[in-house]
């Protein structure tokens, strides 16, 4: 919702500057009518593999790229890991522990973790693959008909259900192809649902606030213009 500033000028909301029109049914819909699905992908320790295993991974990756006919976006997010709550739970367990040997071991472990933190920040990494779908690339439609549908002046939040389902079906096909290709490399992947997508973008655009103010269930959110 826009805020009124001094001098009669209206401050536009943050949403005005984002490319996202809405997030629903496990799908990100952008303002240009294109769609995105996001996959959370596991990682492999490439350096610990043998030379033959490394060559096999590279070969599988090349094959994966050659077998897709659409662009992909690979995103790596690094975040400082907050383990204060974890340390607090350990201290609580230490107090409740009746076995003296286990109590000493927990105490030593807490000290080790505390010293580790004092040496530097502990970072966590998450890997994402963004799968797109652009209705203009649909070969079943003529260029001008696709252009008209993509840019007609309607509110994208009210996109017709049948149009959404048709486009989502094509996006799902791409997601399945991508997940199959990642599996051939030895990577596990899962498609983010609506709640996970909202949390991902909320945490991305609000890194400070999100660290101490968690997002509520999207079903309980109320959207205002």
NUVOLO-325152 format. One line per field, with one value per residue (C-alpha): residue in three letters; x, y, z. Coordinates in nm, 4 decimals. Layout:
% NUVOLO-325152
resn c(ala ...);
px c(X ...);
py c(Y ...);
pz c(Z ...);
END
This chain:
% NUVOLO-325152
resn c(unk unk unk unk unk unk unk unk unk unk unk unk unk unk unk unk unk unk unk unk unk unk unk unk unk unk unk unk unk unk unk unk unk unk unk unk unk unk unk unk unk unk unk unk unk unk unk unk unk unk unk unk unk unk unk unk unk unk unk unk unk unk unk unk unk unk unk unk unk unk unk unk unk unk unk unk unk unk unk unk unk unk unk unk unk unk unk unk unk unk unk unk unk unk unk unk unk unk unk unk unk unk unk unk unk unk unk unk unk unk unk unk unk unk unk unk unk unk unk unk unk unk unk unk unk unk unk unk unk unk unk unk unk unk unk unk unk unk unk unk unk unk unk unk unk unk unk unk unk unk unk unk unk unk unk unk unk unk unk unk unk unk unk unk unk unk unk unk unk unk unk unk unk unk unk unk unk unk unk unk unk unk unk unk unk unk unk unk unk unk unk unk unk unk unk unk unk unk unk unk unk unk unk unk unk unk unk unk unk unk unk unk unk unk unk unk unk unk unk unk unk unk unk unk unk);
px c(0.0000 0.1354 0.2337 0.1703 0.4845 0.5351 0.4736 0.1901 0.4190 0.3208 0.5836 0.5357 0.5452 0.8394 0.6236 0.6078 0.9788 0.9771 0.9272 0.6952 0.3211 0.2095 0.3056 0.0461 0.0137 0.3896 0.4542 0.6125 0.4320 0.6232 0.4758 0.5663 0.3430 0.6368 0.6458 0.9114 0.9484 1.2303 1.4163 1.6177 1.9172 2.1606 2.5371 2.8265 3.1857 3.3560 3.7101 3.6778 3.5868 3.8387 3.9489 3.7218 3.4265 3.4971 3.5095 3.1805 3.0164 3.1464 3.0281 2.6809 2.6626 2.7532 2.4923 2.2332 2.2981 2.2863 1.9486 1.7547 1.6117 1.5383 1.7496 1.8143 1.9261 2.1541 2.1491 2.3752 2.2795 2.5296 2.3974 2.5595 2.4502 2.2885 2.3556 2.2732 1.9498 2.1417 2.3946 2.1121 1.9504 2.2853 2.3311 1.9810 2.0596 2.3823 2.1885 1.9359 2.1951 2.2368 2.5204 2.8407 3.0411 2.7816 2.7594 3.1347 3.1182 2.8364 3.0318 3.3426 3.1357 2.9792 3.3253 3.4485 3.1571 3.2015 3.5727 3.4896 3.2463 3.4994 3.7433 3.5043 3.1514 2.9998 2.8230 2.5541 2.4963 2.1821 2.1643 1.8658 1.7804 1.5172 1.3151 1.1376 0.8474 0.7748 0.4377 0.5991 0.8143 0.5091 0.5484 0.1787 0.0807 0.1540 0.3821 0.1158 -0.1426 0.1155 0.2243 -0.1346 -0.1997 0.1240 0.0851 -0.2890 -0.3660 -0.5202 -0.4292 -0.2049 -0.3338 -0.6628 -0.5059 -0.7676 -0.7479 -0.7357 -0.4537 -0.2579 -0.3058 -0.1968 0.1209 0.1828 0.1611 0.4482 0.6452 0.5914 0.7313 1.0441 1.0735 1.0552 1.3214 1.5459 1.5046 1.5798 1.8959 2.0110 1.9503 2.1786 2.4583 2.3871 2.2041 1.8755 1.6220 1.2790 1.0399 0.9512 0.5822 0.3981 0.4892 0.8565 0.8652 0.7164 0.9629 1.2549 1.1764 1.0862 1.4210 1.6065 1.4629 1.4497 1.7709 1.7829 1.4141 1.3680 1.6378 1.4157 1.0694 0.9488 0.6864 0.3409 0.1577 0.0723 -0.2863 -0.3176 -0.1720 -0.3930 -0.2812 -0.3578 -0.3152);
py c(0.0000 0.3389 0.5802 0.9578 1.1713 1.5431 1.7709 1.5594 1.2982 0.9357 0.6773 0.3585 0.0275 -0.2095 -0.4454 -0.1809 -0.2267 -0.6075 -0.8114 -1.0527 -1.0127 -1.3028 -1.6401 -1.9167 -2.2893 -2.3415 -2.0895 -1.7439 -1.5243 -1.2185 -0.8899 -0.9707 -1.2831 -1.5267 -1.7978 -1.9522 -2.2698 -2.2963 -2.6146 -2.6597 -2.8729 -3.0770 -3.0477 -3.2857 -3.2507 -3.2569 -3.2256 -3.5430 -3.7592 -3.9599 -3.8447 -4.0994 -3.9878 -3.6220 -3.6961 -3.8849 -3.5867 -3.3444 -3.5710 -3.6006 -3.2234 -3.1586 -3.4121 -3.2470 -2.9032 -3.0407 -3.2059 -2.8979 -2.6477 -2.3636 -2.1352 -2.2097 -1.9848 -2.1231 -1.9312 -1.9853 -1.8186 -1.7858 -1.6943 -1.6607 -1.9539 -1.8523 -2.1288 -1.9438 -2.1381 -2.4604 -2.3683 -2.2740 -2.6162 -2.7845 -2.5902 -2.6905 -3.0566 -3.0209 -2.9018 -3.1850 -3.4564 -3.6955 -3.8977 -3.7167 -3.8523 -3.7335 -3.4027 -3.3483 -3.4437 -3.1956 -2.9243 -2.9939 -2.9883 -2.6518 -2.5107 -2.6432 -2.4856 -2.1552 -2.1444 -2.2296 -1.9371 -1.6976 -1.7786 -1.6662 -1.6715 -2.0061 -1.9855 -2.2066 -2.2421 -2.3287 -2.4054 -2.3243 -2.3827 -2.1517 -2.3013 -2.0457 -2.0528 -1.7721 -1.7917 -1.6173 -1.9261 -2.1507 -2.2948 -2.3829 -2.0152 -1.7547 -1.4691 -1.1975 -1.4011 -1.4822 -1.1203 -1.0045 -1.2529 -1.1771 -0.7996 -0.7363 -0.4830 -0.7010 -0.7589 -1.0672 -1.1587 -1.2350 -1.4524 -1.6922 -2.0352 -2.2223 -1.9985 -2.0542 -2.4318 -2.4506 -2.2585 -2.4422 -2.7755 -2.6692 -2.5421 -2.8737 -3.0589 -2.8461 -2.9008 -3.2775 -3.2686 -3.0569 -3.2790 -3.5866 -3.4240 -3.3250 -3.6787 -3.8127 -3.6007 -3.7389 -3.4326 -3.4526 -3.1766 -3.0751 -2.8164 -2.5396 -2.5073 -2.1782 -2.1372 -2.2123 -1.9701 -1.6866 -1.7544 -1.7656 -1.4241 -1.2804 -1.3893 -1.2714 -0.9199 -0.8850 -1.0499 -0.8540 -0.8569 -1.2240 -1.3311 -1.2401 -1.2040 -1.5205 -1.5214 -1.6534 -1.9178 -1.7752 -1.8916 -1.6393 -1.3476 -1.0658 -0.8868 -0.5170 -0.2970);
pz c(0.0000 -0.0932 0.1839 0.1756 0.2162 0.2829 -0.0139 -0.1461 -0.3019 -0.2752 -0.1821 -0.3768 -0.1957 -0.2281 -0.4334 -0.7074 -0.7756 -0.7797 -1.0957 -0.9145 -0.9781 -0.7587 -0.6156 -0.6251 -0.6870 -0.6427 -0.9208 -0.9408 -1.1953 -1.3109 -1.4312 -1.7919 -1.7674 -1.7647 -1.4992 -1.2765 -1.0733 -0.8200 -0.7263 -0.4087 -0.5071 -0.2999 -0.3422 -0.3932 -0.2732 -0.6104 -0.4709 -0.2622 -0.5602 -0.7584 -1.1033 -1.2722 -1.0603 -1.1384 -1.5109 -1.4843 -1.3087 -1.5728 -1.8538 -1.6952 -1.6499 -2.0133 -2.1242 -1.8996 -2.0515 -2.4059 -2.3458 -2.2352 -2.4830 -2.2411 -2.0190 -1.6523 -1.3698 -1.0969 -0.7695 -0.4678 -0.1410 0.1433 0.4844 0.8245 1.0366 1.3650 1.6173 1.9373 1.9737 1.9181 2.1878 2.4224 2.3755 2.4427 2.7672 2.8713 2.8028 2.9979 3.3028 3.2732 3.2138 3.5110 3.3603 3.4589 3.1664 2.9125 3.0950 3.0569 2.6887 2.6242 2.8057 2.5965 2.2786 2.3715 2.4345 2.0996 1.9116 2.0959 2.0065 1.6468 1.6261 1.7781 1.4961 1.2248 1.0891 1.0021 0.6681 0.5233 0.1489 -0.0412 -0.4106 -0.6302 -0.9959 -1.1456 -1.4317 -1.6556 -1.8979 -2.1423 -2.3260 -2.6257 -2.6767 -2.7166 -3.0683 -3.0885 -3.1141 -3.3733 -3.2778 -3.2837 -3.0920 -2.8246 -2.8077 -2.7643 -2.4850 -2.3039 -2.2975 -2.2834 -2.0080 -1.7405 -1.3807 -1.3772 -1.0335 -1.2103 -1.4797 -1.6119 -1.4562 -1.7887 -1.9142 -1.5959 -1.6059 -1.9692 -1.8991 -1.5745 -1.7579 -1.9858 -1.6876 -1.5063 -1.8074 -1.7901 -1.4143 -1.4575 -1.7316 -1.5115 -1.2053 -1.4174 -1.5514 -1.2034 -1.0799 -1.3550 -1.2037 -0.8572 -0.7287 -0.5403 -0.5994 -0.4759 -0.6157 -0.3706 -0.2865 -0.2437 0.1235 0.0569 -0.2376 -0.0336 0.2485 0.0021 -0.1442 0.1953 0.3396 0.0277 0.0242 0.4043 0.5326 0.8586 0.9474 0.8559 1.1021 1.3994 1.2460 1.0773 0.8054 0.8919 0.6932 0.3495 0.3954 0.6787 0.4825 0.3613 0.0465 0.0075 -0.2982);
END
